[in-house]
Amino acid sequence: MLQATVKSALREDVCLMISLPTERWTYLCDCGYASGLTIRDVKNLQAIFVSHTHIDHFCNFDTILRHQLPIGRKVLIFGPKGIARNVQAKFLAYNWENLTVDDKAVFYEIHELQQESYVKIFEIRSPVWELVEVGEAHTDVIYKTDMFSVRFCLLKHGIDCVAYSFDMHPTLNVKPDLPYKRGAWIRALKEAYRLQKPTEEITLEEGIFQAQALYPYLEENKGFRIGYVMDHAPTPENHAKAIKLMKGVDELYIEAYYKHEDLAFAIQNQHSTARISGELARKIEAGRVFPIHFSRRYQTEELVEELIKECLEAFEGEGE
């Protein structure tokens, strides 16, 4: 099952790590300063999913670069239009002239999510860190492994801010009341089900059956899903996009930037309030909601806890 770990403390910048218990690889949502992010986390990173490049979501990329520099493999970066040059600027901010940076260095493949379902792809490599456009894609699924896939939508925050949905693939299990002896045929049956080949012949000890005759002994289980929604104006348009992308996620990590009594600031700065974020999580029908991004206007942990409480109460429908 996908696991999300908040790497930032309550009053730090936002940083969320996604991982699988069966893998050493990690995936990062945003990279603001986060004291919980370890060197091991960084060296095991496969991909970074950036919502936008305001400083509190991107400033820690320098530290990530420092620890990834010698890993000698590709790391993927996803983010809104312009992120490729933002990444290049991080490299060009440093002097590399007397340093040995060779094929043992990290290189980045950068996916700019320029429009809904449209992605431009760039690469940047040592030693001159030149930005090269290498392709494009028309897709909502921007990343996929054997275990899960990632989809996105673009929310408005004055600029584009990317929301991400991490979706485990559904699993097929055999029901306990199976009347036949188990064997290698189960794998063939599952493959026929996934490839939609109902007339495929499946050989059992008990005989040969069409796959569709054995389908009743399979059950499909929905995969675990995690949603990530950061800075966004509290508008019907943004909410509709988030609901469409994340309907029914098991866990939702979302900004709760202002108290609802400070709604004027939220509208002015195109952020959500804690109450509105909780209400949005309820409309999404999330299993659980985790408010994780807060304004520095609230200077103490006690004030941040009030934001969290406001969000959770709205999610539970209290006060209606």
N, C-alpha and C positions, 0 to 999 in steps of 0.2 A: 504494500500500500504506500502511496505517496505520503511523505511526511514533511510538514512545514515547521521550520524553526526560526523564530524571530531572533536575529542576531544583534539588534539594537536595543539598548535599554530605553526605559520610558521617555526620557528627555533627550535621547540621542537622535541622530538622523535615521531615516528608515532603511532597513536592510532585512530581507527575508530569504532564507535558504530553503530550497526544495531538495529532497533526497529520497532514495529508496533504501530500505534496510538491507537489500540483497546486493547493492552496488556501492563502490567507493566513490563514484562520481557525484558531484554536487552541481546545483543550478541556483543562480542567484537572481533575486528580484530587487533591482536597484542597489546602489552601492554608495549610499551616504555613510558618514562615519558611524561605525558600529563596533563597540569594544568586544563583542562576543565572536566576531569573525576571526578565525585562526589561520595561521599560515597553511596548515594542512587543508582546511576548507578551500583556500584559494588555489593551492596546487592541484586539487582534485576537480576544479571547476571545468565543466564541459561547455556551459553557456551562461551568458548574463542577459537578463531581460530587463531593460531600462524603460521606465515609464516615460521619463523626460529628463532633460539634462539641466534642470535647475540645480544649484550647488548642493542642496541638502539631499539630492538623490544620486549625485554623480561624483562628489568630491573625493570619495575613497577609491576611485579607479586608479589613482596614482599608487596607492599601496598594493592594490591587486596586481598592477603591472610590475611592480618591483619584485614580488614573489613569484610571478608567473614567467618572468623573463627567461629563465634557463630551462623551461620544461620541454622545449623542442617539439611542440605539437600545436595543432590548430585549436583555437577557442572561438566559439561563436558569440557574437554580440547582436542583440535585437533592440531596436528603439525607433523613435519617430524620425521623420525627415530631418536631415542635418546631422544625425549622430555620427556618420562616418567622419566628417570633418572635426567634430568634437573629439573623437578618439584620436585622430591624427594629431590634433593640437596638443594632446597630452604628451605624445612622443616628441614632438618638435619643441616642447618646452625645455628639454634637457639636451646637454651636450654629449654626443656619442663619439667624437672625433678620435680619442685615444683609447677607446674601449673595443674589445674584441666581441662582436656580436655576429654570430655565424648561423649555420643551419641548426644549431642547438637552441636557438631562440624561439620563443613563442611567436606565432603569427595569428592574426585575427581575421576572421571572415565576418563582415559587418552587414547585417540585413536592415535596410531602412524601410520601415513600414510607412510608405508614403501616402497611400490611400487605402480605403477598405479593399482588401483582396488584391492589393498591388504592392510588390516588394522589389526594391533595387538592392543588388548584392555587390559588395566591394571587398577587396583584400588589402591588407597592409602588412608589409614584411620588412625585416632588417636588410641592410644596415641604414638605408636612407628613409625608410618609413613612407614610401610613396603610396598614395591612395590610388588603387586601380579598380575601375568598375568591371566586374566579371560576368554579370548577368542580371536577369530579372525573373520574377515569378508572379503568377496570378493565382493566389490561393489564400484561403482563410487559415489553413493549417501551416504554421510557419516552422514547426519543429516536430519531429516524430521519431520515436524509438520503438523497440519491440514491446515496451511496457506502457508508454503514454504518448500523448500528443499535446501540442500547445496551439491555441487559437487566440485571436486578438480582436479588439475593436479600438477605434480612436475616439477619445472623449475630448471635449473642449475645456481648456483651462487658460484661455487667452492664446495659448499655443496648443498643439496636439499633445495629449497625454495618453499613453497606451495602457489599456486594461488587458490582462491576460487570464486565460482559463487553462489550467493544467488538468488534463483528462486521462485517467487510466483507461486502457482499453477494456471493454467488457470481457468477462471470462466465461468459459463454457465448462460446466461441471456435469458429471453423470449423477443422476438421481440415485438415492440409496436403494430403491426398490427394483433395481435392474435385475431382470430374470435370466440374464445370460452371463456366461463366464467372461470375466474381464480379460483384456489382452490388447495386442497392438492395434486391433480393429477400432478401438476407441479414438485413437489419434486420427485414423483415416476418416472416421465419422465426423469428428470435429472439423477437419479440413474441408470435407464435403459441405458441411453446414456453412462455414465461413465463405466458401467460394460459390455458394448457392448452386450446388449440383445435386438436386434431390433424387435424381435417378442413378447416381453413382452406385455401383455394386460394392457392398461391404461384406467381406468374408469372415464369418464366425465359425466356431466349432459346431454350432447348431445348424449352420447352413449359410446360404447367400441371400442377403436382403438388399433391397433398395434403401439408400440412405434415409429417404423420407419416412420409411416405415419405422426407423429407429429414433427419429427426431423427438418423439414424446419422452424418451428417456434422458434427454438433455435439458438442462436449465441454464439460461443466460443470466449472469449477475452483472448489474451495472457497476462500472468501474468507479473508484473513488475520485472525486474532483475537488480541485482547489481554485478559488478565484482570487484575483489580486486587482484591487481598484484604488488608485491613488488620486492625486489632485484633479478635481473636476468641479465645474460650476453645477449648482443644484438645479438643473433645468430638466424639463420633461424629455428633451431630446437625448441628453446624456443618460438619463435613467432608463429610457426605452432601449438604448444600445446595450447598457450593462445587463439589463434583465434578459434580453435576447441571447447574449453571449453566455450568461452564467446561470440560467434558470436551473434551480435544483442542485447547485454545488453543495458539497458536504461541508466545506469550510470556506469562509469568505474573509479575506484580510483587506481592510478598507480604512481610508482616512476618516478621522473624526476631528477635524481641524479646529473648529470653533464651537463654543457653547451656542446653543440655539438662541440665547438672549443676545448674542453678538451676530445675529443673522446679517445685519447691514455690512459688517466686515466680510462675511462669507461671500455675499453677492458682489461686493466691490472687488474682492481679490479672487473671485471665481474658485472658491473652495466650498466644501460641504460642511454643514454643522454635524455635530455628533448625533442629534436626534434624526436629522434627515438621512444620515448614513444608516442608522438603525432601521428606519422605515424602509429604505431601499433594500436592505438585506432581507427584510421580511417579504417584500414584493418578489425578490429573487427566489424566495423559499429556500434560503440557505439552511443547512443543518445547524451550523454554529457560525457566529460572527466574532471576529477579532479586530477591534479598532486598534491601529498601530501607528498612526501618524498624526501629530498634534502640533499646533502653533506654539512658537516660543513665547507667545503672549502669556501663556500659563506657566509661570516660572517655577512652580513647585510640583513635587510628585502628587501632593494632595489634590491640586487643581487638575492634574492630568487624570487622576482617578475619578474625578467628577465627570470628566468628558467620557471616560469609559462607561461609567454608570449610566449616563444619559443615553448613550448609544445602545447599551444592552437593554435598558428599559423600553426604548422605542422598538427594538427588535422583538421583544416579548409582548408588545402591545399594551404595556402598562400606561395608565393615565388617559386612555381613550374613553 
